[in-house]
């Protein structure tokens, strides 16, 4: 079973992402193999919801349950139009939430998607 987690960050300070990269680079410099870390970031909750819509969450859940499928099989299993499912798959692939193999089958490669929303720091008066 796949234990990978996709970390979705909303409003995270870019310095935190850079710190994660720096930590990975230091581990590599020491000859260590760092644990894989998969992450995508959004500037706002609105941007997150534009990509991860309710229909797309349903699509991800179906792929986790059913395993790799063609887009046509996925559309049939969801009872949705092929073109709309294809568009959803393309968008989720772009954001690394779905993978497509050499046979054209799509899958949800993560056992978990963790969403963290960071609120802006309060400005001093």
C-alpha positions in Angstrom: 0.0 0.0 0.0 1.1 3.5 -0.8 2.0 5.6 2.3 2.6 8.9 0.5 1.0 12.1 1.8 0.3 15.2 -0.3 0.6 18.3 1.8 -1.6 21.1 0.6 -0.7 24.5 2.1 -2.8 27.6 2.0 -1.2 30.9 2.9 2.0 29.4 4.2 4.9 31.8 4.5 7.3 31.0 1.6 10.1 30.9 4.1 8.7 27.7 5.5 8.7 26.0 2.1 12.3 27.2 1.6 13.3 25.8 5.0 11.9 22.4 3.9 14.0 22.5 0.7 17.1 23.6 2.7 16.6 20.7 5.1 16.4 18.2 2.2 19.4 19.7 0.5 21.5 19.4 3.7 20.5 15.8 4.2 21.6 15.1 0.6 24.9 16.8 1.2 25.5 14.5 4.2 24.8 11.5 2.0 21.5 10.8 3.6 18.3 9.8 1.8 15.6 12.2 3.0 12.1 11.1 3.4 10.0 12.0 0.4 7.9 15.1 0.9 5.1 16.1 -1.6 3.6 19.5 -1.3 1.6 22.1 -3.3 0.8 25.6 -2.1 -2.0 28.1 -2.7 -2.0 31.8 -1.9 -5.7 31.7 -0.7 -8.5 29.4 0.2 -10.4 30.6 -2.9 -7.5 29.4 -5.1 -7.5 26.0 -3.2 -11.3 25.7 -3.8 -10.9 26.6 -7.5 -8.7 23.5 -7.9 -10.0 21.1 -5.3 -13.7 21.4 -5.9 -16.2 19.0 -4.3 -16.5 17.0 -7.6 -12.7 16.6 -7.7 -12.6 15.4 -4.1 -15.2 12.8 -5.1 -13.1 11.8 -8.1 -10.0 11.4 -5.9 -12.0 9.3 -3.4 -13.2 7.1 -6.3 -9.7 6.5 -7.6 -8.5 5.6 -4.1 -11.3 3.1 -3.7 -11.3 1.6 -7.2 -7.6 1.9 -8.2 -6.1 2.9 -11.5 -8.8 3.5 -14.2 -9.0 5.0 -17.7 -10.8 8.3 -17.8 -13.7 6.7 -19.5 -14.0 4.1 -16.8 -13.7 6.8 -14.1 -16.4 8.9 -15.8 -18.8 5.8 -15.9 -18.1 4.9 -12.3 -18.9 8.5 -11.2 -21.9 8.8 -13.5 -20.4 11.9 -15.0 -19.7 13.3 -18.5 -16.4 12.2 -20.0 -15.3 15.7 -21.0 -15.9 17.1 -17.5 -14.0 14.2 -15.8 -11.2 14.6 -18.3 -10.9 18.3 -17.4 -10.9 17.5 -13.7 -8.2 14.8 -14.2 -6.1 17.3 -16.2 -6.3 19.9 -13.4 -5.6 17.5 -10.6 -2.7 16.1 -12.6 -1.3 19.6 -13.0 -1.5 20.0 -9.2 0.2 16.6 -8.6 -2.9 15.0 -6.9 -3.3 12.5 -9.7 -0.8 10.5 -11.8 -1.2 9.0 -15.3 0.8 5.9 -16.2 2.2 4.9 -19.6 -1.1 3.0 -20.4 -3.2 6.1 -19.8 -4.6 4.9 -16.5 -5.1 7.5 -13.8 -4.6 7.0 -10.1 -4.6 8.8 -6.8 -1.0 8.1 -5.6 -1.5 9.4 -2.1 -3.0 7.6 0.9 -3.6 10.9 2.5 -4.0 14.6 1.5 -3.3 16.9 4.4 -4.7 20.5 4.0 -3.2 23.2 6.2 -4.6 26.8 6.2 -2.4 29.5 7.6 -3.9 32.8 8.6 -2.0 36.0 8.0 0.0 37.4 10.9 -1.9 40.2 12.7 -0.5 43.6 11.9 0.8 45.7 14.7 -1.3 48.8 15.5 
